[in-house]
Amino acid sequence: SPALAQPDMPLMIIADNGAISSDVVVCVSAMSAFTDGVGMATGVRHVYENGKAIATTVTNLFTLRVKNTHNSVTNRVRVFVDTINCGNNGTKTSNFTVWKNPGLVGSPVWTDIASDSVMEREVASTTLAGGTELFDFIVAGASSKDKDLDARRHVELEAGDMIVVQANQTSGGSSGVLECSLSWVEEF
């Protein structure tokens, strides 16, 4: 339900004429609710991590999606992805790419992240179509890379949005285990 603590909820104007049969006219010149100043996501923090043995074929490590409904209620919770950590346990250099709202090829099977989370995960899909590439980076063999996404670069997700992490080794050889974790805040 809308509240001042959650200012991104929809605003509403109601006119109730009760038992009077005459028409009621409502005029509103402007209406808004917002927070002022530097934005900082506060709320419930969650992390998801997955790893797979991957060679040179680009493979989805995992997909996270914001559920349209949570606890049988329309979901209006915003999600801010603010940290990504990727690791390469192989000896070859690897590439990690993060996508927003691609189409998944196949029949995804979604699993809740946690009972108190509006996010769900999918790890079986191997390919995607379309979407917006948010960023990519290279991780050397037997190393890792962290990326903090500050207020100007964080990834904001709303109900129905997806984020996909793909990875592959950039040169041939045996498969290395490539791992990635995302951390986010859910603004309940």
C-alpha positions as CSV (number, residue, x, y, z in Angstrom):
1,S,0.0,0.0,0.0
2,P,1.2,3.5,-0.7
3,A,3.1,5.4,2.1
4,L,5.4,8.3,2.5
5,A,8.2,5.8,3.3
6,Q,7.7,4.4,-0.2
7,P,7.3,7.5,-2.4
8,D,7.6,5.7,-5.7
9,M,4.1,4.2,-5.2
10,P,1.4,5.5,-7.5
11,L,-0.4,8.7,-6.4
12,M,-4.2,8.8,-6.6
13,I,-7.0,11.4,-6.4
14,I,-10.5,10.2,-5.3
15,A,-13.7,12.1,-5.5
16,D,-16.6,10.5,-3.6
17,N,-20.0,12.3,-4.0
18,G,-21.6,9.9,-1.6
19,A,-25.4,9.9,-2.0
20,I,-25.5,13.1,-3.9
21,S,-26.6,12.6,-7.5
22,S,-24.9,15.7,-9.0
23,D,-21.6,15.5,-10.9
24,V,-18.4,16.0,-9.0
25,V,-15.5,17.8,-10.7
26,V,-11.9,17.3,-9.5
27,C,-9.1,19.6,-10.8
28,V,-5.5,19.0,-10.0
29,S,-2.7,21.1,-11.6
30,A,0.2,19.0,-10.4
31,M,1.0,16.2,-8.0
32,S,4.2,14.5,-7.0
33,A,6.0,12.6,-4.3
34,F,9.8,12.2,-4.2
35,T,12.9,12.2,-2.2
36,D,15.4,15.0,-2.5
37,G,19.2,14.8,-2.5
38,V,21.7,12.0,-3.3
39,G,19.9,8.7,-3.6
40,M,21.0,5.8,-1.5
41,A,19.3,2.4,-1.7
42,T,18.2,1.2,1.7
43,G,16.3,-2.0,2.3
44,V,16.8,-5.8,2.3
45,R,20.1,-6.9,0.9
46,H,20.5,-10.2,-1.0
47,V,23.3,-11.9,-2.9
48,Y,23.2,-14.7,-5.5
49,E,26.2,-16.6,-6.8
50,N,26.6,-19.4,-9.3
51,G,29.5,-21.0,-11.1
52,K,29.9,-23.3,-14.1
53,A,32.6,-25.1,-16.0
54,I,32.8,-23.2,-19.2
55,A,35.1,-23.3,-22.2
56,T,35.0,-20.8,-25.2
57,T,31.2,-21.0,-25.8
58,V,29.4,-18.0,-24.3
59,T,27.1,-19.5,-21.6
60,N,24.6,-18.0,-19.2
61,L,25.8,-18.3,-15.6
62,F,22.5,-17.2,-14.3
63,T,19.4,-15.0,-14.8
64,L,17.7,-13.0,-12.1
65,R,14.2,-11.7,-12.5
66,V,12.1,-9.3,-10.4
67,K,8.8,-11.1,-9.8
68,N,5.6,-9.4,-11.0
69,T,3.8,-10.5,-7.8
70,H,5.2,-11.2,-4.4
71,N,3.1,-12.8,-1.6
72,S,0.0,-12.6,-3.9
73,V,0.4,-8.8,-4.2
74,T,1.4,-6.8,-7.2
75,N,5.1,-6.1,-6.8
76,R,6.1,-2.4,-6.7
77,V,9.5,-3.0,-5.1
78,R,12.5,-1.4,-6.8
79,V,15.7,-3.4,-6.9
80,F,19.2,-1.8,-7.1
81,V,22.0,-4.1,-8.2
82,D,25.1,-2.4,-6.7
83,T,28.0,-5.0,-6.7
84,I,29.3,-7.7,-9.0
85,N,32.1,-10.1,-8.3
86,C,33.5,-12.5,-10.9
87,G,36.1,-15.2,-10.5
88,N,38.0,-17.3,-12.8
89,N,39.3,-20.6,-11.4
90,G,40.7,-21.7,-14.8
91,T,44.1,-20.9,-16.3
92,K,42.7,-19.0,-19.4
93,T,41.5,-15.4,-19.5
94,S,37.7,-15.1,-19.3
95,N,35.1,-12.6,-20.4
96,F,31.9,-11.7,-18.3
97,T,29.0,-9.8,-19.9
98,V,25.9,-8.5,-18.1
99,W,22.6,-8.0,-20.0
100,K,19.3,-6.4,-19.1
101,N,16.0,-7.7,-20.3
102,P,17.0,-10.2,-23.0
103,G,14.8,-13.0,-24.2
104,L,15.8,-16.4,-22.9
105,V,15.8,-19.2,-25.5
106,G,14.0,-22.3,-24.2
107,S,11.7,-22.8,-21.3
108,P,13.1,-21.1,-18.2
109,V,12.5,-22.7,-14.8
110,W,12.3,-20.0,-12.1
111,T,13.2,-20.6,-8.4
112,D,12.7,-18.0,-5.6
113,I,15.9,-16.6,-4.2
114,A,14.5,-16.5,-0.7
115,S,11.0,-16.2,0.9
116,D,11.6,-12.5,1.8
117,S,12.9,-11.6,-1.7
118,V,11.1,-10.3,-4.8
119,M,13.8,-11.9,-7.0
120,E,13.8,-15.3,-8.7
121,R,16.7,-17.1,-10.5
122,E,17.1,-19.3,-13.5
123,V,20.3,-21.3,-14.3
124,A,19.3,-23.8,-17.0
125,S,19.0,-21.5,-20.1
126,T,22.2,-21.4,-22.2
127,T,21.4,-18.7,-24.8
128,L,19.6,-15.4,-25.1
129,A,18.3,-13.1,-27.8
130,G,18.3,-9.3,-27.7
131,G,18.5,-7.2,-24.6
132,T,20.8,-4.3,-23.6
133,E,24.4,-5.0,-22.7
134,L,25.1,-3.1,-19.5
135,F,28.8,-3.8,-19.2
136,D,31.5,-6.5,-19.7
137,F,35.0,-7.1,-18.4
138,I,37.9,-9.5,-18.6
139,V,39.2,-11.6,-15.8
140,A,42.7,-13.1,-16.0
141,G,43.2,-16.8,-15.3
142,A,43.2,-17.8,-11.6
143,S,42.0,-14.3,-10.4
144,S,38.9,-12.3,-9.7
145,K,37.4,-8.8,-10.3
146,D,35.0,-6.8,-8.2
147,K,32.9,-3.9,-9.5
148,D,31.0,-1.5,-7.2
149,L,28.2,0.2,-9.0
150,D,27.8,3.5,-7.2
151,A,24.6,5.6,-7.4
152,R,25.4,6.8,-10.9
153,R,26.1,3.4,-12.3
154,H,23.9,1.0,-10.3
155,V,21.4,-1.2,-12.2
156,E,17.8,-0.4,-11.3
157,L,15.2,-3.1,-11.9
158,E,11.4,-3.1,-11.6
159,A,8.8,-5.8,-11.8
160,G,9.4,-8.1,-14.8
161,D,13.0,-6.9,-15.4
162,M,15.7,-9.5,-15.9
163,I,19.5,-9.4,-15.6
164,V,21.7,-12.1,-17.2
165,V,25.3,-12.8,-16.5
166,Q,27.2,-14.7,-19.3
167,A,30.7,-15.9,-19.4
168,N,33.3,-17.7,-21.5
169,Q,37.0,-18.3,-21.8
170,T,38.7,-16.2,-24.5
171,S,41.0,-18.9,-25.7
172,G,40.8,-22.7,-26.1
173,G,41.7,-25.4,-23.7
174,S,39.9,-27.3,-21.0
175,S,36.9,-25.7,-19.3
176,G,37.6,-23.5,-16.3
177,V,35.0,-22.9,-13.5
178,L,33.8,-19.3,-13.9
179,E,31.8,-17.8,-11.1
180,C,29.9,-14.6,-10.5
181,S,27.9,-13.1,-7.7
182,L,25.5,-10.1,-7.7
183,S,24.5,-8.2,-4.7
184,W,21.4,-6.0,-4.6
185,V,19.1,-4.0,-2.3
186,E,15.3,-4.4,-2.5
187,E,13.5,-1.2,-1.4
188,F,10.5,-2.5,0.5
